[in-house]
């Protein structure tokens, strides 16, 4: 049996469907296995930062692609990866992601430059886990407070944190993504949908 390897697909064409599904499932599986972790071990001589971009890079590296090495443009942060993926036209702004395993980019999730303004572009990144029938996206990311954790995003209801069931319990559709530090914004502005910027889908194909 011939060994299958992953090849980055840099052209705008459709990847092999069956192999792509397996690859994205691997990305999601590797991400979910890291829940609760705050840091990531050096692997094959590569170091991974203990933050959101370090988490995403580590997950994709375990799945077969070093994102920053292949696509990074600049110093290695979220903006570096975004710029590289945008250059290859892998960034998109649909209401729903194309596939589990896709990336989500956010702006203004914390005050990067410490000027007390919401002007911090490309401050956070996450990985899509699944999408339910109501359009709620389950995503996984690295939080400084909680480590690797699950949260939610729904772009159909961008001003709604949660719906209330008949039994008075809540169904969260947009998790709180930024801590309110008395910045005089309404509380509903601190949910995931407020900070959403774009998705990114990285095509792969099978090579025999």
N, C-alpha and C positions, 0 to 999 in steps of 0.2 A: 504494500500500500504506500502510495506516495505521501510524503509529509506535507501538510498544509502550513503555509506561512501567511502572515499578514503583510500586505503591501499598502502603503498609503496611496490613496487614489486622488491625485492632484488635478485631474481633469474633470470638467463638468459633465459627467455621465453617470448612469445608474449603476450602483454596485450590485454584486451578486446577492440576491435577496436572502437566500437561506444562510449564507455565511454571515451576512450583515446582522441578521437576527441573532445568531449565535454570539457574535462579537459584542453586540450591545447588551445581551443578557449577561455576558461575562463582566462587562463594566459595572452593571447594576449589582451583580452578585458580589464582586470585589468591594464595592462601595458599602453595601449593607453589612458586610462582615467586619467593618471597621467602626461600627457604632460604639460611641463612648470613648473612643481613642482621642487623645489630645495631640499626640506626636506620632511620627512615622519613622521606621528604621532606615538607616542607610542600606541600599541594595545595589550590588554590583558596582560599588564605588560611588554611587550617586546619593546625594543628600537631599532630603525633602523638608522644607520648612514646616513649622507647626502652625499652619494657618490655612485659609481656604484654598489658596492656589497650590500649596504643598499637598493638601489632601487630594485635589483633583489630579494633579500631576502624578501622585503616587498610585492612584487608582488606575489611571490610563497606562502607566508604566507597567503595572502588574498585568494589564490586559494586552500589552504588546506594543504600545506607542509611547514614546517620550514626547509629550506635547510641546514643551518649551524648547526642546532641542530641535524639533522639526519645524515648529511654527512660530516660536518666540521672536518678537521684534523689539529689541531694547534690553531693559535691565532684568527682566524675568518675572515681573508681577502680573496681576490680572490684565492690566492694559497691554502688556507685551503680548500675551496670548491672544487677546481680542484683536489687536492690530494684525497679527499674523493670520488669524482665521478670516478676518474681513478681507485681507489681501487675496485670499483664495476663494472668496465669495461663499464661505461656509456659514456666515452669520445671517440670521433671518429674524423677522419680527412678527410671526404669526400669532394668533391668539392661543393656539395649541402647539406643542412641540411636535416635530416630525417623528421622533422615536424616543423610547426610554434610552438612557445613556447619553442623550444630548446634554449640552451645557446650558446653564442659565447665567446671564450676566446682570448685575445690579449696580445702580449708582447710589451714592449718598447713604450707604448703610451705617457709616460712622464718620466722624469728623477727622478725615485723614490729615488735613493741613492745619487743624486746630484754630480755625478763624471764626468759629461759631456760625458758619453759613452752610447751607446745603448746596455745595458746589464741588462735591468730591465724586468725580466720574469714575466708573469702573472700579468700585471699591470692594466688590464681593463676587463670588462665583459658586455655583452649585451644580449638581448632576440630577437630571430627571430620573425618577424611579418608575412612575406610572401616572396614568391619567384616568379618572373615573368618568362615568356617564354624564356627570354634570359639568365636566370641564375642569374639575379641581386637580391640579398637578401636585403629586407628592414628590418632593425633592429632598436630597440629602446633601449636607454641607458641613463645614467645620465652623463651629461657634466658639469664640474665646471663652464663653461661660459654660457651655455644655459639651464641648468636644464635638465629635462627629454625631450629628443628630438628624432627625426627620422633621420637615416642616411642609407648609402648604402654600400654593399660589393658585388663584383663579382670576383670569383676566376678563371673564365675562361679567364678573361682579367686583370691579376694582375698588369699590368703596365699602365693601362688606368684609368684616372680620369673621363672622360666624352666623349660621342660621340656628334658630332654636327649635328643637323638636317638641312634640306635644307633651312629652314627659318632662319638659323644661331643661333637658340637657342640650349642650351645644355641639354643632358640627362646624368645626373650624375649616374655612376655605381659604383664608389669607392669614397666615401666621404673623405675629408681631416679629419684625426683623431688625428693628432698631430700638434702642433704649431711649425713652423720653427723658432727657436731662434738663427739663424746664425750658425748652427752646420756643415755647409759645405757639407751637403748632397743635392743631386738633389731634386727639389721641388716634383717630382713625387714619391719620396720615403715616402712622408708623408700621403699617402692614406691608406684606411682601409686594403687593401689586403696585404700591406707590413707587417702589424703587426699581421695578423691572425695567431693563433696557433692551435685551435681545436674547434669543437662543442661538446656539451654534450646533450644526450637525457635521460630523467628520466622516465622510464616506470611506468605506473600505471595500476591498474586493478579494476574492479568493484566487490564489495562484497555486497551481499544481506543481 
